[in-house]
């Protein structure tokens, strides 16, 4: 049973595209080279939160630990 006309037309359309996949014009590729997925400010904010949280945990650990001076 042959495929319906709409499916055949879509297949022809995407068969032409198969040789173009992965070929990006140089202008478009060069524009995206310097962009980062997240901003530097957001990275710095997360670093401050993570380092600050770990320092707070360490300080709390030392405050709650019993002080044993070798009695």
Secondary structure in CASP SS format (residue, H / E / C, confidence):
PFRMAT SS
TARGET T0000
AUTHOR 0000-0000-0000
METHOD secondary structure of the structure
MODEL  1
X C 1.00
X C 1.00
X C 1.00
X C 1.00
X H 1.00
X H 1.00
X H 1.00
X H 1.00
X H 1.00
X H 1.00
X H 1.00
X H 1.00
X H 1.00
X H 1.00
X H 1.00
X H 1.00
X H 1.00
X C 1.00
X C 1.00
X C 1.00
X C 1.00
X C 1.00
X C 1.00
X C 1.00
X C 1.00
X H 1.00
X H 1.00
X H 1.00
X H 1.00
X H 1.00
X H 1.00
X C 1.00
X C 1.00
X C 1.00
X C 1.00
X C 1.00
X C 1.00
X C 1.00
X C 1.00
X H 1.00
X H 1.00
X H 1.00
X H 1.00
X H 1.00
X H 1.00
X H 1.00
X H 1.00
X H 1.00
X H 1.00
X H 1.00
X H 1.00
X H 1.00
X H 1.00
X H 1.00
X H 1.00
X H 1.00
X H 1.00
X H 1.00
X H 1.00
X H 1.00
X H 1.00
X H 1.00
X H 1.00
X H 1.00
X C 1.00
X C 1.00
X C 1.00
X C 1.00
X C 1.00
X C 1.00
X C 1.00
END
